[in-house]
């Protein structure tokens, strides 16, 4: 791989890192909201949607990390 393509991939890794930070921050906020949801409202449709969103965001962060690792491996 030439230097130009490595530089382009390095930029992609930086973008992925930034995206992962943003998604992780939102995920943490959503987890806090779920954890602090009133007991009498847990199990409601809204609560379930909030839990699902947090789980989906966790998955997204994991996939972003996997993508970053794959790109870094390709750059070796």
C-alpha positions in Angstrom: 0.0 0.0 0.0 1.4 3.4 -0.9 1.7 6.4 1.4 -1.2 8.2 -0.2 -3.6 5.4 0.5 -2.3 4.9 4.0 -2.8 8.6 4.6 -6.4 8.4 3.4 -7.0 5.4 5.6 -5.5 7.2 8.6 -8.0 10.0 8.0 -10.8 7.4 8.0 -9.5 6.0 11.3 -9.6 9.5 12.8 -13.2 9.9 11.6 -14.2 6.5 13.0 -12.6 7.4 16.3 -14.6 10.6 16.4 -17.8 8.9 15.5 -17.2 6.2 18.1 -16.7 8.9 20.8 -20.0 10.6 19.8 -22.0 7.4 19.7 -20.5 6.2 23.0 -21.4 9.5 24.7 -25.0 9.3 23.5 -25.1 5.6 24.6 -23.9 6.5 28.1 -26.5 9.2 28.3 -29.2 6.8 27.2 -28.0 4.2 29.7 -28.2 6.8 32.4 -31.7 7.6 31.4 -32.7 3.9 31.5 -31.0 3.4 34.8 -32.8 6.4 36.3 -36.2 5.6 34.9 -38.9 5.4 37.6 -39.5 1.8 38.7 -43.3 2.1 38.1 -42.7 2.9 34.4 -40.2 0.2 33.7 -41.5 -2.4 31.3 -43.5 0.3 29.4 -43.1 0.6 25.7 -41.0 3.8 26.1 -38.7 2.1 28.5 -38.3 -0.9 26.2 -37.5 1.4 23.3 -34.9 3.3 25.4 -33.2 -0.1 26.4 -33.2 -1.2 22.8 -31.6 2.1 21.7 -28.9 1.8 24.3 -28.2 -1.8 23.2 -28.1 -0.8 19.5 -25.7 2.0 20.3 -23.4 -0.4 22.2 -23.5 -2.6 19.1 -22.7 0.3 16.9 -19.6 1.3 19.0 -18.4 -2.3 18.8 -18.8 -2.4 15.0 -17.0 1.0 14.7 -14.1 -0.4 16.7 -14.0 -3.6 14.6 -14.0 -1.4 11.4 -11.1 0.7 12.8 -9.1 -2.5 13.6 -9.7 -3.9 10.2 -8.5 -0.7 8.5 -5.4 -0.6 10.8 -4.7 -4.2 9.9 -4.9 -3.3 6.2 -2.4 -0.5 6.7 0.3 -2.8 8.1 
